[in-house]
Amino acid sequence: MASTSVPVSRSTERQETLRAASVAALLGLSLVFLTGFAQPQLLHNAAHDTRHSLSFPCH
């Protein structure tokens, strides 16, 4: 049985890794920034509703 995989150059792998890392960093920084400026009651309600939607007891 012949292999059908196409060889990938190291530069392509590196570009994909850097792109994934950039997206992850952007997402993480935006979450930190948005939660840093959100009101505490808003964050509590969001976490509380998420726990209930996942059927996780919180009381």
C-alpha positions in Angstrom: 0.0 0.0 0.0 1.5 3.3 -1.1 1.7 6.3 1.2 -0.5 9.2 0.1 0.8 11.8 2.5 2.4 14.8 1.0 5.6 16.0 2.6 5.3 19.3 4.4 8.2 21.7 4.6 9.4 23.0 7.9 8.6 26.6 7.0 5.0 25.6 6.5 4.8 23.8 9.8 6.4 26.8 11.5 4.0 29.2 9.9 1.0 27.1 11.0 2.4 26.9 14.6 3.0 30.6 14.7 -0.5 31.3 13.4 -2.1 29.0 16.0 0.0 30.6 18.8 -1.0 34.1 17.6 -4.7 33.2 17.6 -4.4 31.6 21.0 -2.6 34.6 22.4 -5.1 37.0 20.9 -8.0 35.0 22.4 -6.3 34.8 25.8 -5.5 38.5 25.9 -9.0 39.5 24.8 -10.5 37.3 27.6 -8.2 38.8 30.2 -8.9 42.4 28.9 -12.7 41.9 28.8 -13.0 40.3 32.2 -10.7 42.9 33.7 -13.1 45.7 32.8 -16.4 43.8 33.4 -18.5 44.4 36.4 -18.2 41.8 39.2 -21.9 41.1 39.2 -21.9 40.5 35.5 -19.1 37.9 35.8 -20.8 36.2 38.7 -24.0 35.9 36.8 -22.3 34.6 33.7 -20.4 31.9 35.7 -23.6 31.0 37.6 -25.6 30.6 34.4 -22.8 28.5 32.8 -22.7 26.2 35.8 -26.5 25.7 35.6 -26.4 25.1 31.8 -23.8 22.4 32.3 -25.9 20.7 35.1 -23.1 21.4 37.6 -24.4 22.1 41.1 -23.3 25.4 42.4 -25.3 25.8 45.6 
